Every structure is written in structure tokens, then in C-alpha cells.
Amino acid sequence: MYFLSKIIWSYFNPFNLLIILILISFFFRLVKYSFISKFFPYLVFFLFIIFAILPTGSYLNYLLEKDFHLINDSVDNIHGILILSGATNPFLSNEHNQIILNNSSERLIESVFLINKYPAAKIIFSGGLGHGVIAKKFYNNMKINTNKIIFEDKSRNTYENILFSKEIAKPKINEKWLLVTSAFHLRRSLSIAEKLQWDFIPYPTDFNNSKTFNFKLSFNLFLNMTEFQKASHEWIGILSYYYLGRSAKIFN
């Protein structure tokens, strides 16, 4: 499923999809299927408006984040903290021999605060493919005792993050666990956890949108496309995980 999801996304990625449709249009023009060749340019133009001119991506991201605008800082007696990977770039970090973070860096930054705030909590950092190695270097640089952090390093996606971490944590019914990940990623993560019967208190990080959404046209086409790509990736993940039986629900 990991490799299949990568292949499918390479085709449904909004940037790639537009290029593929343009190439299909040229192909049908060459083989003189005139009706079809005339239809595809209109389809490409319509999708371009949706992807690049309208704030569709920002709105879809807003829908993912809006349920997590309030962080409950008064929670006490935390038994454990699960930190999901995705904030590091293992390839570039290894190549340049330094810690290189991405747009989800707040997952790590906020986790430092939480580790210090809840010194008695069990800490699990979940992420394979080299993310755990870089995260360990980050925590060492932040003067965090990494001996108290369990690094789950086999998972390749969100489902495996929570599945493998639960096998390590063996959480009890009355325990309070924080789930630290990006705000836009929490909906899918919590739904997977519910399916796996693990209750979490969500701790959202790296918000991308304001608490209120304003519908405004923008001609920053690349930014709009990037926002749509990020949002569509997460929504496709939410839908596919649900229909594959890996999550409990689509909407909260």
C-alpha cells in the first residue's frame, strides 16, 4: 500500500494532472479525434481555475484545521506523548551533515516544550525512513535527554506510525496521551487512532491558515497550486484510509 499510494499520488498530484491532461489533449489532436481534443482544453482550463485562481486549497486546508484552533494548555497528568515524524528532511540532512527541517518543523519545536512540561510522561517519536535519526540529533542539540525518548523507526505512513507506536506504548484505558502533529494532519491521525482504539488529546502544530476564512481571489498562481496540492493530498489520504478500513470516519 505504501508504494501504491506513491504511484497513485504521482498521477493525481494537481501539477502532474494538468500536464497529463494537456498531453492527452495533444495526443487526441494528433490522432484526429477532434471532439475529444477540443474537450480536454476546456477541462484543463476549468481545473486551472479551481487549482490556481480560486482559494480552493486554502479553504480545504482551513476545513482540516478549524476543529483544532484551541489548544488546552491546562491538561495535567499526561501519561504519554506521541510525536509524529514529517518535520525533517533525512536526505538533505545526511548530505549536508546538519539538521534540515521543513514546513512542519513545529512538530519538533513544540515537542521540546511538551517534553520539558511533562517530565514524567512516556515519549515516543514515530517515523522511519531516517526521520528518527535526524530527530534524535535535533533533541540532542536542544539538550533533551534522548534516553527517555523511544524512537519507533519502522513506520512509513500515518497508519503505521500509530499502529507500531501502540504496540510499544501499550496504553491503558485511563491514560492520557497527547498526539503531536500538524493541525491539517490531525483529522486523519485521530481517525486512525480511533480505529485502533487509542484515545488521544490532540496537540496541533504549524497552522497554515487564520482562524477565520476569507474568500479572496488571488493571482499568486504558484502559491494557490501549492496550497491545493497540500490540501488534496491530505483529503485523498482521509478518504482512502477510510475506504481501506484503516480509519474510523471521514468527518468528525
N, C-alpha and C positions, 0 to 999 in steps of 0.2 A: 504493500500500500504506500510505503514511503516513496519508492521510485515512481510508482504510477501517478501519485499526486504531483510530483515534479514534472512529469511529462505532460499531464493534462493542463497544468498551470501555464506551461510554455506556450500552449495554444490559446488559452483563454485570457492570458495577460492582455489588458487593453491595448497596449502599444503593439504587441505582436498580432493581435486580432485584426486591427485596422490594416496592417501591412499584408496579412494573409488575404483579407477580402479584396484589397487592391490588386494583388497578384492574380486572384481568381477572376476578377473582372477582366484583366488583360488577357488571361487565357481564353475566356469565352469570346472575347473580341477576335482573337487570332483564329479560333475555330469557327467564327462567324455565327455564333449563337446570339444574334443581335438583341433579342428580348432580354435574355439573362444578362448580357454585358451592359445593357442600359440600366437594369435594375440595381446592380451592385454599387455603382457610384452614388445613387441616392441613399442606399443603405449605409455606405461609408460616411456620407455627409451627415446623416441623421445621428449615427453613433458618435461622430466627432463633436457634434453639438452637445450631446449628453455627457461625453467624457471630458471635453476640453473647455467648453464655454460656460455651460451651466455649473453651479456649485454642487453637482450631484455627489462627488466624492466627499466633500466636506460635510454634507448632510448625512450621508451614510456613516461617516465616522462619528458625527455628533450623536446619532442614534445608538452607536455602540458605547459611547462614553457617558451618556446623560444619566444613567442609573447609578453612577459611581462618583458623583460630584462631591458627596460628603464623606470625609474620612473620619471615622470615630476614633479620636485620639485618647478617649477616656477608657478604652478597653484595658482591663488588667488581667492578671493571672493567665497570661498567654503560655501555653504549653509547648508550642512549636511554631516555626516559621518556614514555609516552603517558598523558595525564591526560584522563579523560572528563568532559564537562560534566554539569550537572544540579544543581550546588550553588547556583546563583544564580537570582534572580527578575528577569529583564530588565525586565518591565513595571513593577513597583513601583520598581525601581532608577531607571529613567528618570523615572518620575512624581515621585519624591521627591528625585531628584538625589543619591543616595547608594547605596552598595553594600549590597544586601539579600540575605542568604543564607538557605537553607532547611535542612532536617534533614540534608542531605548536605554540609554546609559543610566537613566534614573532608577531602573530596576536595581542596579548595583549601589548607586549612591544612597538611595533611601534605605536599602537593606543594612548599610553600615549604621545608620541611625537606629534602626529597629534592633539590631544585634546588641548595640550598647544599651538600649532602653530595656530590653528583656534579657538580662544576662543568664537567667535560669532556663530559658527556652531551648528546646532542641532545634537546631538549624540544619536544614537540608537545602543545598543548591543542586538543582536538577538540570542537566544538559550535557549530552555527549558531543561528539564531533569536534572536540578540542575546546569547547566553551568552558568546561570546568577547570582546565589547566590555566587558562587566562584569568578566570575569576579568582582562582587561588592566589595568583600573583597580585591581582588588584587588592584583595583583602590583606595580604602581607604588607603591601605598600601603605595601606590605611591603618596599619598597626592592630589589625584584628587577629586574634589567636585562631588560626585555621584548624587547629587540632579539635576545636569544638564544633567545626562545620563538617557535615557529612556531604561528600561530593558524589552525587549519583551521575555516572558518566556513560551510561549505555543508551539513554533515550535519544531519539532523533526527531520527535514531534511532541505536541502538547499532550496527546493521549498517553504516550509512553512516559512523559515527564511525571504525570500524576500516578499512573499505574505502578511504575517502578519505585517511585517515592513512597507510595503507600506500603509497598512490600517492606521497605526499610523502616518507615515510621511506626507501622502497626498501631495506628491511632485508636485510642479508646473513645467510647461514645461521649463521655463527659469532658473530653479535652477540647481546648480552644486552639485552633490553628489559624495563622494568618497566611493568606496567599498573596504573594507579591509578584505582580506583573503589570504590563502596560494596561491602561484603562480600556483601550479599544479591544484588548485581548481577554479581558476578564469574563465576558459573557460566555464565550466558548469554554474557557478553562473551568468556570464554575459548573457549567452544564455537564462537562466530562466528570468532574469530581462528584456531582450528584449521582450520575450513572454508576460510578464506582463506590458510592455510599461513603463518601468522605466529606464532612461538613467543614466549610471554611468561612472565615471572616475576610472579605475582600479588602486588599490594600492596593488601590490603583496608583500607578505612576505614569510619568511622561504623557500628560494630556496634550492633545493636538488642537483642541477647539475650546472656544469660550463656553461658559455655562448657558448662554443663550445663542440661538442660531439666527443669523440674519441672511435672508436670501438676497444675494447681490451677484450680478453678472460680473465676470472678471475676464480680462483678456490676457491674463498670465497663463497661457495655454499649458505650458510645461508643468507649472505648479498644480493646475486643475487635473491634469492627466495623472500626475504622481499621487495626488490625493485619492483619485478614483481607483488607481491601481492598488493602493494600500487597503482601501475600504473593501473593494471587490474581493481581494484575496481573503480577507477575514470572513466576509459574508459567505463566500463559497465554502470556506472551511467549516463554518457553522452549519450550513445546510448538509454538506457531505458527511460530516461527523454524525449528524442526527440520523440520516437515512442509512448509514452504515451501522447504526446501533451503538455508536461509541459515545453518545451524549444523550442526556435525558430530554432535552427540549430545545426548540429554536428560540422562542421568546420567553422572557422572564414572567 
